[in-house]
Amino acid sequence: MYKAIRLNPLQFLSFFIFIYTIFPFIVLSFYNVPLGDDFWYAESFRTNGFWKTQLKFYYEWSGRYIASATISTLNPISFGYFNLSFVHPLLLISGFAFALNHFIKNVVVFLIF
């Protein structure tokens, strides 16, 4: 009646990595509480706008330009939504999971051929 799900080794590895490494962080992102740096990035984004904030980070900050752009832009506090603070880490962790999956596929294809 029920068909067994067959996973090839690459699918099994991706599933294993997702369940044991990425999934706990996704669950924990729902318990995210915004702290001082989140409010600082949000206020900088609200007062200066996107481009001026990125220029400020470029000239005054430590070199985390892409991270600063995503933290200030994807931060729901920047738009006044304090109860959606789980979205920012959820998006970053999901992007990391997608990139890790893509990386593992490329490594496996490289090693097989």
Biopython code that builds the backbone (N, CA, C, O; Angstrom):
import numpy as np
from Bio.PDB.StructureBuilder import StructureBuilder

atoms = [
    (1, "MET", "N", (0.812, -1.180, 0.000)),
    (1, "MET", "CA", (0.000, 0.000, 0.000)),
    (1, "MET", "C", (0.863, 1.254, 0.000)),
    (1, "MET", "O", (0.690, 2.132, -0.845)),
    (2, "TYR", "N", (1.803, 1.338, 0.960)),
    (2, "TYR", "CA", (2.683, 2.486, 1.031)),
    (2, "TYR", "C", (3.990, 2.159, 0.325)),
    (2, "TYR", "O", (4.517, 1.051, 0.436)),
    (3, "LYS", "N", (4.500, 3.139, -0.398)),
    (3, "LYS", "CA", (5.778, 2.958, -1.068)),
    (3, "LYS", "C", (6.898, 3.466, -0.157)),
    (3, "LYS", "O", (6.772, 4.517, 0.471)),
    (4, "ALA", "N", (7.956, 2.732, -0.097)),
    (4, "ALA", "CA", (9.110, 3.158, 0.688)),
    (4, "ALA", "C", (9.842, 4.274, -0.049)),
    (4, "ALA", "O", (9.981, 4.240, -1.272)),
    (5, "ILE", "N", (10.295, 5.233, 0.685)),
    (5, "ILE", "CA", (11.044, 6.338, 0.092)),
    (5, "ILE", "C", (12.502, 5.919, 0.003)),
    (5, "ILE", "O", (13.130, 5.594, 1.010)),
    (6, "ARG", "N", (13.020, 5.929, -1.187)),
    (6, "ARG", "CA", (14.422, 5.576, -1.412)),
    (6, "ARG", "C", (15.209, 6.849, -1.659)),
    (6, "ARG", "O", (14.873, 7.646, -2.535)),
    (7, "LEU", "N", (16.254, 7.028, -0.877)),
    (7, "LEU", "CA", (17.125, 8.191, -1.026)),
    (7, "LEU", "C", (18.474, 7.738, -1.546)),
    (7, "LEU", "O", (19.052, 6.766, -1.060)),
    (8, "ASN", "N", (18.970, 8.462, -2.547)),
    (8, "ASN", "CA", (20.333, 8.175, -2.977)),
    (8, "ASN", "C", (21.294, 8.761, -1.942)),
    (8, "ASN", "O", (20.873, 9.550, -1.096)),
    (9, "PRO", "N", (22.569, 8.393, -1.992)),
    (9, "PRO", "CA", (23.494, 8.859, -0.938)),
    (9, "PRO", "C", (23.573, 10.385, -0.804)),
    (9, "PRO", "O", (23.706, 10.897, 0.307)),
    (10, "LEU", "N", (23.493, 11.108, -1.912)),
    (10, "LEU", "CA", (23.543, 12.569, -1.835)),
    (10, "LEU", "C", (22.310, 13.126, -1.136)),
    (10, "LEU", "O", (22.421, 14.040, -0.319)),
    (11, "GLN", "N", (21.139, 12.585, -1.448)),
    (11, "GLN", "CA", (19.919, 13.029, -0.783)),
    (11, "GLN", "C", (19.944, 12.676, 0.701)),
    (11, "GLN", "O", (19.505, 13.463, 1.540)),
    (12, "PHE", "N", (20.458, 11.494, 1.021)),
    (12, "PHE", "CA", (20.557, 11.088, 2.417)),
    (12, "PHE", "C", (21.506, 12.006, 3.184)),
    (12, "PHE", "O", (21.210, 12.395, 4.314)),
    (13, "LEU", "N", (22.645, 12.355, 2.579)),
    (13, "LEU", "CA", (23.599, 13.259, 3.220)),
    (13, "LEU", "C", (22.987, 14.637, 3.426)),
    (13, "LEU", "O", (23.163, 15.240, 4.484)),
    (14, "SER", "N", (22.278, 15.136, 2.435)),
    (14, "SER", "CA", (21.629, 16.442, 2.559)),
    (14, "SER", "C", (20.571, 16.419, 3.658)),
    (14, "SER", "O", (20.467, 17.358, 4.448)),
    (15, "PHE", "N", (19.794, 15.353, 3.703)),
    (15, "PHE", "CA", (18.766, 15.218, 4.720)),
    (15, "PHE", "C", (19.389, 15.117, 6.107)),
    (15, "PHE", "O", (18.898, 15.738, 7.049)),
    (16, "PHE", "N", (20.448, 14.354, 6.244)),
    (16, "PHE", "CA", (21.139, 14.193, 7.517)),
    (16, "PHE", "C", (21.706, 15.525, 7.996)),
    (16, "PHE", "O", (21.558, 15.877, 9.167)),
    (17, "ILE", "N", (22.347, 16.261, 7.110)),
    (17, "ILE", "CA", (22.918, 17.559, 7.480)),
    (17, "ILE", "C", (21.816, 18.528, 7.875)),
    (17, "ILE", "O", (21.971, 19.287, 8.832)),
    (18, "PHE", "N", (20.710, 18.512, 7.151)),
    (18, "PHE", "CA", (19.610, 19.415, 7.484)),
    (18, "PHE", "C", (19.029, 19.095, 8.858)),
    (18, "PHE", "O", (18.838, 19.997, 9.674)),
    (19, "ILE", "N", (18.750, 17.841, 9.116)),
    (19, "ILE", "CA", (18.093, 17.463, 10.367)),
    (19, "ILE", "C", (18.993, 17.693, 11.574)),
    (19, "ILE", "O", (18.533, 18.198, 12.598)),
    (20, "TYR", "N", (20.253, 17.336, 11.471)),
    (20, "TYR", "CA", (21.109, 17.371, 12.660)),
    (20, "TYR", "C", (21.925, 18.653, 12.829)),
    (20, "TYR", "O", (22.487, 18.881, 13.900)),
    (21, "THR", "N", (22.002, 19.479, 11.812)),
    (21, "THR", "CA", (22.781, 20.705, 11.967)),
    (21, "THR", "C", (21.964, 21.972, 11.741)),
    (21, "THR", "O", (22.134, 22.941, 12.480)),
    (22, "ILE", "N", (21.106, 21.994, 10.766)),
    (22, "ILE", "CA", (20.389, 23.215, 10.408)),
    (22, "ILE", "C", (19.055, 23.321, 11.144)),
    (22, "ILE", "O", (18.700, 24.402, 11.616)),
    (23, "PHE", "N", (18.324, 22.240, 11.249)),
    (23, "PHE", "CA", (16.983, 22.275, 11.837)),
    (23, "PHE", "C", (16.964, 22.821, 13.271)),
    (23, "PHE", "O", (16.073, 23.608, 13.589)),
    (24, "PRO", "N", (17.900, 22.444, 14.154)),
    (24, "PRO", "CA", (17.869, 23.043, 15.506)),
    (24, "PRO", "C", (18.016, 24.566, 15.503)),
    (24, "PRO", "O", (17.413, 25.247, 16.332)),
    (25, "PHE", "N", (18.799, 25.093, 14.590)),
    (25, "PHE", "CA", (18.942, 26.544, 14.515)),
    (25, "PHE", "C", (17.667, 27.207, 13.999)),
    (25, "PHE", "O", (17.324, 28.312, 14.418)),
    (26, "ILE", "N", (16.978, 26.537, 13.099)),
    (26, "ILE", "CA", (15.700, 27.072, 12.612)),
    (26, "ILE", "C", (14.691, 27.115, 13.748)),
    (26, "ILE", "O", (13.963, 28.097, 13.892)),
    (27, "VAL", "N", (14.639, 26.068, 14.551)),
    (27, "VAL", "CA", (13.733, 26.054, 15.697)),
    (27, "VAL", "C", (14.110, 27.159, 16.679)),
    (27, "VAL", "O", (13.236, 27.859, 17.190)),
    (28, "LEU", "N", (15.402, 27.319, 16.945)),
    (28, "LEU", "CA", (15.843, 28.347, 17.890)),
    (28, "LEU", "C", (15.582, 29.765, 17.385)),
    (28, "LEU", "O", (15.461, 30.690, 18.188)),
    (29, "SER", "N", (15.493, 29.948, 16.070)),
    (29, "SER", "CA", (15.265, 31.295, 15.547)),
    (29, "SER", "C", (13.892, 31.830, 15.943)),
    (29, "SER", "O", (13.691, 33.045, 15.967)),
    (30, "PHE", "N", (12.950, 30.950, 16.252)),
    (30, "PHE", "CA", (11.633, 31.419, 16.678)),
    (30, "PHE", "C", (11.657, 31.989, 18.095)),
    (30, "PHE", "O", (10.701, 32.644, 18.511)),
    (31, "TYR", "N", (12.723, 31.750, 18.830)),
    (31, "TYR", "CA", (12.873, 32.293, 20.177)),
    (31, "TYR", "C", (13.859, 33.466, 20.202)),
    (31, "TYR", "O", (14.395, 33.809, 21.256)),
    (32, "ASN", "N", (14.092, 34.068, 19.056)),
    (32, "ASN", "CA", (15.025, 35.184, 18.954)),
    (32, "ASN", "C", (14.454, 36.417, 19.658)),
    (32, "ASN", "O", (13.281, 36.756, 19.504)),
    (33, "VAL", "N", (15.299, 37.062, 20.417)),
    (33, "VAL", "CA", (14.938, 38.295, 21.107)),
    (33, "VAL", "C", (15.869, 39.386, 20.594)),
    (33, "VAL", "O", (17.087, 39.236, 20.683)),
    (34, "PRO", "N", (15.331, 40.477, 20.063)),
    (34, "PRO", "CA", (16.210, 41.537, 19.582)),
    (34, "PRO", "C", (16.958, 42.202, 20.729)),
    (34, "PRO", "O", (16.388, 42.499, 21.778)),
    (35, "LEU", "N", (18.246, 42.426, 20.502)),
    (35, "LEU", "CA", (19.090, 43.066, 21.508)),
    (35, "LEU", "C", (19.634, 44.378, 20.955)),
    (35, "LEU", "O", (19.143, 44.871, 19.940)),
    (36, "GLY", "N", (20.632, 44.942, 21.604)),
    (36, "GLY", "CA", (21.127, 46.273, 21.288)),
    (36, "GLY", "C", (21.593, 46.465, 19.863)),
    (36, "GLY", "O", (21.266, 47.474, 19.239)),
    (37, "ASP", "N", (22.347, 45.522, 19.335)),
    (37, "ASP", "CA", (22.859, 45.714, 17.979)),
    (37, "ASP", "C", (21.743, 45.683, 16.945)),
    (37, "ASP", "O", (21.830, 46.368, 15.926)),
    (38, "ASP", "N", (20.691, 44.898, 17.189)),
    (38, "ASP", "CA", (19.557, 44.887, 16.266)),
    (38, "ASP", "C", (18.875, 46.247, 16.222)),
    (38, "ASP", "O", (18.504, 46.730, 15.152)),
    (39, "PHE", "N", (18.713, 46.857, 17.381)),
    (39, "PHE", "CA", (18.107, 48.192, 17.425)),
    (39, "PHE", "C", (19.035, 49.240, 16.805)),
    (39, "PHE", "O", (18.567, 50.190, 16.178)),
    (40, "TRP", "N", (20.340, 49.068, 16.979)),
    (40, "TRP", "CA", (21.296, 50.012, 16.407)),
    (40, "TRP", "C", (21.267, 49.964, 14.880)),
    (40, "TRP", "O", (21.234, 51.004, 14.222)),
    (41, "TYR", "N", (21.278, 48.752, 14.320)),
    (41, "TYR", "CA", (21.191, 48.610, 12.862)),
    (41, "TYR", "C", (19.854, 49.134, 12.343)),
    (41, "TYR", "O", (19.805, 49.781, 11.297)),
    (42, "ALA", "N", (18.780, 48.859, 13.064)),
    (42, "ALA", "CA", (17.459, 49.319, 12.623)),
    (42, "ALA", "C", (17.376, 50.843, 12.636)),
    (42, "ALA", "O", (16.845, 51.448, 11.705)),
    (43, "GLU", "N", (17.897, 51.457, 13.685)),
    (43, "GLU", "CA", (17.854, 52.921, 13.759)),
    (43, "GLU", "C", (18.726, 53.558, 12.684)),
    (43, "GLU", "O", (18.352, 54.577, 12.105)),
    (44, "SER", "N", (19.868, 52.974, 12.418)),
    (44, "SER", "CA", (20.723, 53.487, 11.349)),
    (44, "SER", "C", (20.025, 53.382, 9.999)),
    (44, "SER", "O", (20.124, 54.287, 9.170)),
    (45, "PHE", "N", (19.323, 52.279, 9.781)),
    (45, "PHE", "CA", (18.597, 52.092, 8.523)),
    (45, "PHE", "C", (17.434, 53.080, 8.415)),
    (45, "PHE", "O", (17.178, 53.626, 7.342)),
    (46, "ARG", "N", (16.731, 53.307, 9.527)),
    (46, "ARG", "CA", (15.583, 54.218, 9.493)),
    (46, "ARG", "C", (15.991, 55.669, 9.299)),
    (46, "ARG", "O", (15.326, 56.405, 8.570)),
    (47, "THR", "N", (17.071, 56.090, 9.940)),
    (47, "THR", "CA", (17.455, 57.493, 9.846)),
    (47, "THR", "C", (18.220, 57.814, 8.567)),
    (47, "THR", "O", (18.062, 58.899, 8.008)),
    (48, "ASN", "N", (19.047, 56.884, 8.098)),
    (48, "ASN", "CA", (19.901, 57.181, 6.947)),
    (48, "ASN", "C", (19.405, 56.600, 5.634)),
    (48, "ASN", "O", (19.812, 57.074, 4.573)),
    (49, "GLY", "N", (18.551, 55.605, 5.663)),
    (49, "GLY", "CA", (18.162, 54.921, 4.441)),
    (49, "GLY", "C", (19.194, 53.859, 4.083)),
    (49, "GLY", "O", (20.212, 53.717, 4.760)),
    (50, "PHE", "N", (18.927, 53.116, 3.016)),
    (50, "PHE", "CA", (19.776, 51.987, 2.667)),
    (50, "PHE", "C", (21.175, 52.421, 2.233)),
    (50, "PHE", "O", (22.168, 51.950, 2.788)),
    (51, "TRP", "N", (21.259, 53.310, 1.250)),
    (51, "TRP", "CA", (22.567, 53.641, 0.670)),
    (51, "TRP", "C", (23.468, 54.400, 1.646)),
    (51, "TRP", "O", (24.662, 54.116, 1.730)),
    (52, "LYS", "N", (22.912, 55.355, 2.377)),
    (52, "LYS", "CA", (23.737, 56.088, 3.343)),
    (52, "LYS", "C", (24.206, 55.176, 4.474)),
    (52, "LYS", "O", (25.317, 55.328, 4.982)),
    (53, "THR", "N", (23.355, 54.229, 4.864)),
    (53, "THR", "CA", (23.761, 53.272, 5.896)),
    (53, "THR", "C", (24.907, 52.411, 5.402)),
    (53, "THR", "O", (25.857, 52.160, 6.144)),
    (54, "GLN", "N", (24.834, 51.953, 4.158)),
    (54, "GLN", "CA", (25.902, 51.104, 3.633)),
    (54, "GLN", "C", (27.203, 51.893, 3.465)),
    (54, "GLN", "O", (28.288, 51.367, 3.708)),
    (55, "LEU", "N", (27.089, 53.149, 3.052)),
    (55, "LEU", "CA", (28.288, 53.984, 2.972)),
    (55, "LEU", "C", (28.890, 54.226, 4.347)),
    (55, "LEU", "O", (30.111, 54.218, 4.504)),
    (56, "LYS", "N", (28.042, 54.441, 5.339)),
    (56, "LYS", "CA", (28.524, 54.624, 6.712)),
    (56, "LYS", "C", (29.249, 53.371, 7.191)),
    (56, "LYS", "O", (30.318, 53.472, 7.793)),
    (57, "PHE", "N", (28.685, 52.196, 6.933)),
    (57, "PHE", "CA", (29.342, 50.952, 7.328)),
    (57, "PHE", "C", (30.634, 50.743, 6.553)),
    (57, "PHE", "O", (31.609, 50.211, 7.084)),
    (58, "TYR", "N", (30.635, 51.165, 5.300)),
    (58, "TYR", "CA", (31.830, 50.986, 4.475)),
    (58, "TYR", "C", (32.990, 51.832, 4.995)),
    (58, "TYR", "O", (34.128, 51.365, 5.046)),
    (59, "TYR", "N", (32.706, 53.068, 5.378)),
    (59, "TYR", "CA", (33.771, 53.964, 5.815)),
    (59, "TYR", "C", (34.122, 53.841, 7.300)),
    (59, "TYR", "O", (35.245, 54.157, 7.693)),
    (60, "GLU", "N", (33.187, 53.390, 8.118)),
    (60, "GLU", "CA", (33.410, 53.405, 9.558)),
    (60, "GLU", "C", (33.440, 52.032, 10.217)),
    (60, "GLU", "O", (33.757, 51.949, 11.403)),
    (61, "TRP", "N", (33.132, 50.976, 9.522)),
    (61, "TRP", "CA", (32.940, 49.696, 10.194)),
    (61, "TRP", "C", (34.053, 48.735, 9.869)),
    (61, "TRP", "O", (35.014, 49.123, 9.205)),
    (62, "SER", "N", (33.964, 47.503, 10.306)),
    (62, "SER", "CA", (35.069, 46.555, 10.333)),
    (62, "SER", "C", (35.239, 45.694, 9.090)),
    (62, "SER", "O", (36.125, 44.840, 9.074)),
    (63, "GLY", "N", (34.460, 45.870, 8.081)),
    (63, "GLY", "CA", (34.637, 45.077, 6.876)),
    (63, "GLY", "C", (33.586, 44.006, 6.665)),
    (63, "GLY", "O", (33.731, 43.176, 5.767)),
    (64, "ARG", "N", (32.548, 44.001, 7.456)),
    (64, "ARG", "CA", (31.465, 43.034, 7.276)),
    (64, "ARG", "C", (30.366, 43.692, 6.450)),
    (64, "ARG", "O", (29.279, 43.950, 6.966)),
    (65, "TYR", "N", (30.624, 43.960, 5.214)),
    (65, "TYR", "CA", (29.721, 44.789, 4.420)),
    (65, "TYR", "C", (28.447, 44.051, 4.039)),
    (65, "TYR", "O", (27.356, 44.609, 4.162)),
    (66, "ILE", "N", (28.560, 42.817, 3.580)),
    (66, "ILE", "CA", (27.372, 42.060, 3.197)),
    (66, "ILE", "C", (26.539, 41.735, 4.437)),
    (66, "ILE", "O", (25.313, 41.845, 4.412)),
    (67, "ALA", "N", (27.201, 41.339, 5.509)),
    (67, "ALA", "CA", (26.470, 41.036, 6.749)),
    (67, "ALA", "C", (25.774, 42.282, 7.280)),
    (67, "ALA", "O", (24.628, 42.206, 7.723)),
    (68, "SER", "N", (26.446, 43.422, 7.243)),
    (68, "SER", "CA", (25.823, 44.654, 7.719)),
    (68, "SER", "C", (24.639, 45.045, 6.838)),
    (68, "SER", "O", (23.634, 45.552, 7.337)),
    (69, "ALA", "N", (24.753, 44.816, 5.550)),
    (69, "ALA", "CA", (23.644, 45.127, 4.644)),
    (69, "ALA", "C", (22.441, 44.236, 4.932)),
    (69, "ALA", "O", (21.309, 44.718, 4.968)),
    (70, "THR", "N", (22.676, 42.948, 5.136)),
    (70, "THR", "CA", (21.539, 42.066, 5.406)),
    (70, "THR", "C", (20.962, 42.306, 6.790)),
    (70, "THR", "O", (19.747, 42.229, 6.975)),
    (71, "ILE", "N", (21.813, 42.596, 7.765)),
    (71, "ILE", "CA", (21.299, 42.833, 9.116)),
    (71, "ILE", "C", (20.460, 44.104, 9.159)),
    (71, "ILE", "O", (19.429, 44.134, 9.831)),
    (72, "SER", "N", (20.876, 45.141, 8.464)),
    (72, "SER", "CA", (20.115, 46.383, 8.513)),
    (72, "SER", "C", (18.887, 46.347, 7.608)),
    (72, "SER", "O", (17.875, 46.975, 7.920)),
    (73, "THR", "N", (18.961, 45.625, 6.498)),
    (73, "THR", "CA", (17.859, 45.624, 5.539)),
    (73, "THR", "C", (16.787, 44.601, 5.875)),
    (73, "THR", "O", (15.597, 44.904, 5.789)),
    (74, "LEU", "N", (17.188, 43.396, 6.256)),
    (74, "LEU", "CA", (16.220, 42.330, 6.534)),
    (74, "LEU", "C", (15.692, 42.358, 7.955)),
    (74, "LEU", "O", (14.879, 41.511, 8.324)),
    (75, "ASN", "N", (16.126, 43.296, 8.747)),
    (75, "ASN", "CA", (15.725, 43.388, 10.141)),
    (75, "ASN", "C", (14.298, 43.925, 10.223)),
    (75, "ASN", "O", (14.052, 45.060, 9.813)),
    (76, "PRO", "N", (13.346, 43.138, 10.744)),
    (76, "PRO", "CA", (11.969, 43.633, 10.837)),
    (76, "PRO", "C", (11.824, 44.835, 11.767)),
    (76, "PRO", "O", (10.863, 45.595, 11.643)),
    (77, "ILE", "N", (12.755, 45.017, 12.687)),
    (77, "ILE", "CA", (12.692, 46.163, 13.583)),
    (77, "ILE", "C", (12.888, 47.449, 12.790)),
    (77, "ILE", "O", (12.394, 48.504, 13.188)),
    (78, "SER", "N", (13.603, 47.370, 11.672)),
    (78, "SER", "CA", (13.795, 48.549, 10.824)),
    (78, "SER", "C", (12.469, 49.084, 10.306)),
    (78, "SER", "O", (12.345, 50.270, 10.002)),
    (79, "PHE", "N", (11.490, 48.212, 10.209)),
    (79, "PHE", "CA", (10.188, 48.598, 9.683)),
    (79, "PHE", "C", (9.124, 48.673, 10.772)),
    (79, "PHE", "O", (7.946, 48.873, 10.476)),
    (80, "GLY", "N", (9.536, 48.511, 12.043)),
    (80, "GLY", "CA", (8.623, 48.655, 13.155)),
    (80, "GLY", "C", (7.907, 47.391, 13.585)),
    (80, "GLY", "O", (6.969, 47.472, 14.377)),
    (81, "TYR", "N", (8.307, 46.233, 13.100)),
    (81, "TYR", "CA", (7.660, 44.971, 13.465)),
    (81, "TYR", "C", (8.521, 44.224, 14.483)),
    (81, "TYR", "O", (9.392, 43.439, 14.108)),
    (82, "PHE", "N", (8.278, 44.467, 15.752)),
    (82, "PHE", "CA", (9.083, 43.846, 16.808)),
    (82, "PHE", "C", (8.743, 42.378, 17.000)),
    (82, "PHE", "O", (9.605, 41.598, 17.406)),
    (83, "ASN", "N", (7.505, 41.983, 16.716)),
    (83, "ASN", "CA", (7.113, 40.592, 16.922)),
    (83, "ASN", "C", (7.586, 39.672, 15.799)),
    (83, "ASN", "O", (7.413, 38.458, 15.901)),
    (84, "LEU", "N", (8.167, 40.201, 14.751)),
    (84, "LEU", "CA", (8.687, 39.380, 13.648)),
    (84, "LEU", "C", (10.208, 39.267, 13.705)),
    (84, "LEU", "O", (10.856, 39.093, 12.673)),
    (85, "SER", "N", (10.770, 39.365, 14.882)),
    (85, "SER", "CA", (12.234, 39.336, 14.978)),
    (85, "SER", "C", (12.823, 37.968, 14.656)),
    (85, "SER", "O", (14.039, 37.851, 14.507)),
    (86, "PHE", "N", (11.998, 36.936, 14.545)),
    (86, "PHE", "CA", (12.501, 35.616, 14.161)),
    (86, "PHE", "C", (12.780, 35.524, 12.665)),
    (86, "PHE", "O", (13.478, 34.607, 12.232)),
    (87, "VAL", "N", (12.257, 36.442, 11.874)),
    (87, "VAL", "CA", (12.400, 36.359, 10.418)),
    (87, "VAL", "C", (13.851, 36.541, 9.990)),
    (87, "VAL", "O", (14.327, 35.829, 9.105)),
    (88, "HIS", "N", (14.554, 37.475, 10.599)),
    (88, "HIS", "CA", (15.929, 37.760, 10.201)),
    (88, "HIS", "C", (16.839, 36.545, 10.349)),
    (88, "HIS", "O", (17.487, 36.172, 9.371)),
    (89, "PRO", "N", (16.925, 35.906, 11.518)),
    (89, "PRO", "CA", (17.781, 34.712, 11.593)),
    (89, "PRO", "C", (17.248, 33.561, 10.763)),
    (89, "PRO", "O", (18.024, 32.752, 10.254)),
    (90, "LEU", "N", (15.933, 33.475, 10.621)),
    (90, "LEU", "CA", (15.363, 32.408, 9.796)),
    (90, "LEU", "C", (15.804, 32.541, 8.347)),
    (90, "LEU", "O", (16.133, 31.542, 7.706)),
    (91, "LEU", "N", (15.813, 33.762, 7.824)),
    (91, "LEU", "CA", (16.266, 33.984, 6.448)),
    (91, "LEU", "C", (17.757, 33.697, 6.301)),
    (91, "LEU", "O", (18.176, 33.087, 5.317)),
    (92, "LEU", "N", (18.552, 34.127, 7.259)),
    (92, "LEU", "CA", (19.987, 33.874, 7.176)),
    (92, "LEU", "C", (20.317, 32.389, 7.295)),
    (92, "LEU", "O", (21.183, 31.893, 6.575)),
    (93, "ILE", "N", (19.643, 31.675, 8.189)),
    (93, "ILE", "CA", (19.883, 30.238, 8.342)),
    (93, "ILE", "C", (19.396, 29.485, 7.121)),
    (93, "ILE", "O", (20.046, 28.535, 6.684)),
    (94, "SER", "N", (18.264, 29.889, 6.559)),
    (94, "SER", "CA", (17.765, 29.243, 5.336)),
    (94, "SER", "C", (18.722, 29.471, 4.174)),
    (94, "SER", "O", (18.967, 28.560, 3.382)),
    (95, "GLY", "N", (19.260, 30.676, 4.068)),
    (95, "GLY", "CA", (20.255, 30.942, 3.026)),
    (95, "GLY", "C", (21.505, 30.115, 3.218)),
    (95, "GLY", "O", (22.088, 29.627, 2.250)),
    (96, "PHE", "N", (21.922, 29.953, 4.473)),
    (96, "PHE", "CA", (23.072, 29.110, 4.755)),
    (96, "PHE", "C", (22.792, 27.657, 4.389)),
    (96, "PHE", "O", (23.657, 26.984, 3.828)),
    (97, "ALA", "N", (21.594, 27.168, 4.699)),
    (97, "ALA", "CA", (21.228, 25.787, 4.356)),
    (97, "ALA", "C", (21.230, 25.585, 2.850)),
    (97, "ALA", "O", (21.706, 24.561, 2.361)),
    (98, "PHE", "N", (20.700, 26.555, 2.111)),
    (98, "PHE", "CA", (20.699, 26.460, 0.650)),
    (98, "PHE", "C", (22.126, 26.453, 0.109)),
    (98, "PHE", "O", (22.452, 25.651, -0.766)),
    (99, "ALA", "N", (22.970, 27.332, 0.618)),
    (99, "ALA", "CA", (24.360, 27.391, 0.151)),
    (99, "ALA", "C", (25.124, 26.124, 0.524)),
    (99, "ALA", "O", (25.929, 25.637, -0.269)),
    (100, "LEU", "N", (24.885, 25.586, 1.710)),
    (100, "LEU", "CA", (25.544, 24.352, 2.127)),
    (100, "LEU", "C", (25.104, 23.179, 1.267)),
    (100, "LEU", "O", (25.924, 22.340, 0.896)),
    (101, "ASN", "N", (23.823, 23.111, 0.950)),
    (101, "ASN", "CA", (23.312, 22.056, 0.071)),
    (101, "ASN", "C", (23.942, 22.157, -1.312)),
    (101, "ASN", "O", (24.343, 21.147, -1.891)),
    (102, "HIS", "N", (24.029, 23.357, -1.834)),
    (102, "HIS", "CA", (24.644, 23.573, -3.146)),
    (102, "HIS", "C", (26.130, 23.187, -3.115)),
    (102, "HIS", "O", (26.630, 22.567, -4.053)),
    (103, "PHE", "N", (26.822, 23.550, -2.050)),
    (103, "PHE", "CA", (28.229, 23.219, -1.905)),
    (103, "PHE", "C", (28.443, 21.707, -1.843)),
    (103, "PHE", "O", (29.339, 21.177, -2.500)),
    (104, "ILE", "N", (27.628, 21.021, -1.062)),
    (104, "ILE", "CA", (27.777, 19.567, -0.932)),
    (104, "ILE", "C", (27.497, 18.877, -2.256)),
    (104, "ILE", "O", (28.196, 17.930, -2.615)),
    (105, "LYS", "N", (26.490, 19.331, -2.988)),
    (105, "LYS", "CA", (26.216, 18.744, -4.308)),
    (105, "LYS", "C", (27.413, 18.908, -5.232)),
    (105, "LYS", "O", (27.786, 17.972, -5.938)),
    (106, "ASN", "N", (28.018, 20.093, -5.232)),
    (106, "ASN", "CA", (29.174, 20.327, -6.099)),
    (106, "ASN", "C", (30.375, 19.499, -5.679)),
    (106, "ASN", "O", (31.109, 19.005, -6.535)),
    (107, "VAL", "N", (30.591, 19.336, -4.390)),
    (107, "VAL", "CA", (31.723, 18.525, -3.908)),
    (107, "VAL", "C", (31.515, 17.064, -4.274)),
    (107, "VAL", "O", (32.448, 16.394, -4.717)),
    (108, "VAL", "N", (30.298, 16.566, -4.094)),
    (108, "VAL", "CA", (30.017, 15.166, -4.416)),
    (108, "VAL", "C", (30.167, 14.930, -5.911)),
    (108, "VAL", "O", (30.742, 13.919, -6.313)),
    (109, "VAL", "N", (29.670, 15.825, -6.735)),
    (109, "VAL", "CA", (29.798, 15.675, -8.189)),
    (109, "VAL", "C", (31.276, 15.736, -8.581)),
    (109, "VAL", "O", (31.715, 14.997, -9.462)),
    (110, "PHE", "N", (32.040, 16.612, -7.933)),
    (110, "PHE", "CA", (33.453, 16.712, -8.228)),
    (110, "PHE", "C", (34.200, 15.433, -7.840)),
    (110, "PHE", "O", (35.076, 14.975, -8.573)),
    (111, "LEU", "N", (33.855, 14.869, -6.702)),
    (111, "LEU", "CA", (34.542, 13.666, -6.243)),
    (111, "LEU", "C", (34.134, 12.428, -7.021)),
    (111, "LEU", "O", (34.933, 11.507, -7.186)),
    (112, "ILE", "N", (32.893, 12.399, -7.501)),
    (112, "ILE", "CA", (32.447, 11.222, -8.272)),
    (112, "ILE", "C", (33.077, 11.215, -9.663)),
    (112, "ILE", "O", (33.483, 10.163, -10.157)),
    (113, "PHE", "N", (33.158, 12.378, -10.289)),
    (113, "PHE", "CA", (33.692, 12.434, -11.662)),
    (113, "PHE", "C", (35.094, 12.822, -11.612)),
    (113, "PHE", "O", (35.742, 12.931, -12.652)),
]
sb = StructureBuilder()
sb.init_structure("model")
sb.init_model(0)
sb.init_chain("A")
sb.init_seg("    ")
for serial, (resi, resn, name, xyz) in enumerate(atoms, 1):
    if name == "N":
        sb.init_residue(resn, " ", resi, " ")
    sb.init_atom(name, np.array(xyz, "f"), 0.0, 1.0, " ", f" {name:<3s}", serial, name[0])
structure = sb.get_structure()
